[in-house]
Structure formats: structure tokens, C-alpha cells
Amino acid sequence: MDPVEPTWRKSSYTTANGGDCVELAQNPEEVAVRDSKNPDGTRLRFTPRGFQSLVRGIKES
């Protein structure tokens, strides 16, 4: 991601109390994923195509 802090968005399935969810940030070259409860923790980074493959695999399982 760009050195400037990206704009993160939470899953639409997030509950009112925050719930267990992930947040995504993206730019044309990359999609980043982080745990909403630990925003300073590890971030997974994918190419847009790689992220699409991940989501497709999750939906098919």
C-alpha cells in the first residue's frame, strides 16, 4: 500500500458491537486485509487478481 495510511472499510456483516470482522483497503495494485480488532497487527496483501481468487475459493468451500 501507499506509505500514506490507506482508507479502510469494514465488512457489511459487521455487528453493532464491532463483531469479528475484517477490513479491506485497496488501490489499483493491491488489496490489503486486516483484523478490525487489531488494526496495528499483521496485514495480508494481495494483488487484485489474487484477492478475487481467494474470495472465490472461500465462496466455493
C-alpha positions as CSV (number, residue, x, y, z in Angstrom):
1,M,0.0,0.0,0.0
2,D,1.0,3.6,-0.4
3,P,3.1,5.0,2.5
4,V,0.1,7.2,3.3
5,E,-2.4,5.4,5.6
6,P,-5.0,3.7,3.4
7,T,-8.7,4.1,3.8
8,W,-10.0,1.0,5.4
9,R,-13.6,-0.2,5.2
10,K,-15.3,-2.8,7.3
11,S,-17.3,-5.8,6.2
12,S,-21.0,-5.1,5.7
13,Y,-21.6,-8.0,8.0
14,T,-20.1,-6.2,11.0
15,T,-22.4,-6.2,14.0
16,A,-23.3,-3.1,16.1
17,N,-20.7,-4.1,18.7
18,G,-17.8,-4.4,16.2
19,G,-18.0,-8.2,15.9
20,D,-15.4,-10.4,14.4
21,C,-14.7,-9.0,11.0
22,V,-12.0,-7.9,8.6
23,E,-11.3,-4.6,7.0
24,L,-10.2,-4.0,3.4
25,A,-8.2,-1.2,1.8
26,Q,-7.3,-1.2,-1.9
27,N,-5.6,0.7,-4.6
28,P,-5.2,-0.4,-8.3
29,E,-2.2,-2.6,-7.5
30,E,-3.1,-4.2,-4.2
31,V,-5.8,-5.2,-1.7
32,A,-4.9,-5.3,1.9
33,V,-6.8,-7.1,4.6
34,R,-6.6,-6.7,8.4
35,D,-8.3,-7.8,11.6
36,S,-10.7,-5.0,12.7
37,K,-9.9,-5.8,16.4
38,N,-6.2,-5.5,15.8
39,P,-5.7,-2.7,13.3
40,D,-2.0,-2.3,14.0
41,G,-1.3,-6.1,13.6
42,T,-0.4,-8.1,10.6
43,R,-1.9,-7.1,7.2
44,L,-2.3,-9.5,4.4
45,R,-1.6,-8.1,0.9
46,F,-2.9,-9.5,-2.4
47,T,-2.9,-8.5,-6.0
48,P,-6.5,-7.7,-7.1
49,R,-6.5,-11.0,-9.1
50,G,-5.1,-12.9,-6.1
51,F,-7.8,-11.4,-3.8
52,Q,-10.5,-12.4,-6.3
53,S,-9.2,-16.0,-6.3
54,L,-9.2,-16.0,-2.5
55,V,-12.8,-14.8,-2.3
56,R,-13.9,-17.3,-5.0
57,G,-12.2,-20.1,-3.1
58,I,-13.9,-19.1,0.1
59,K,-17.3,-19.0,-1.5
60,E,-16.8,-22.4,-3.1
61,S,-15.8,-24.1,0.2
